[in-house]
Amino acid sequence: MMYLYLFSMFFRIGLFSFGGGLAMLPLIFQSVQDFGFMSAEEFSDLVALSQVTPGPIAVNAATYVGFNYSGVLGAGVATLGVCLPSFVLILIVMKFMEKFKESKGLEGAFLGIRPVTVGLIGAAAIFVAETVLVDGKLFSMKLLTDPAGYINVIPCVIFAVTLVLAGKFKISPIKITILMAVVGAFLCG
């Protein structure tokens, strides 16, 4: 029964999410929170792990949650659940895509999905910032009353340096990830 629940949870996430893994993270977070699978801190670790391991973020996250919940079989069930909707939908879309290629309705649907995707990715960014960069909600009066207790200084410095290295110096994300993992291990570990 628990495997059926795990499969159906990730099947729904895979079916109703658009925009890739980052856009799926808020739905995954809400699902694991609703059923007490893991804490916000554990989920933040899951996001970091999903980013640095090979493969799609949503698949990595589903595999991690499934493994945490019920071992190797749970990982397989959750992974199948999150992947199956995309696989089936792509098969259906490919069958009809040529027929509706010039459809204004289809074009409008894709235009409507884009801002939703940006919003979901933004929600994921805020969630991660609340669990890594600050203690509590991102927009809080605690910033004014107790900034030293509110801001996590080392992660904020790592974040700022990462932005500079990626934006100004155009260093590869892989190199930045490895470098910041080493820095984090020494400074935070």
HELIX and SHEET records of a PDB file:
HELIX    1   1 MET A    2  PHE A   16  1                                  15    
HELIX    2   2 GLY A   21  ASP A   34  1                                  14    
HELIX    3   3 ALA A   40  VAL A   52  1                                  13    
HELIX    4   4 ILE A   57  PHE A   96  1                                  40    
HELIX    5   5 LYS A  104  VAL A  132  1                                  29    
HELIX    6   6 LYS A  142  THR A  145  1                                   4    
HELIX    7   7 PRO A  147  TYR A  150  1                                   4    
HELIX    8   8 VAL A  153  GLY A  167  1                                  15    
HELIX    9   9 PRO A  173  CYS A  188  1                                  16    
END                                                                             
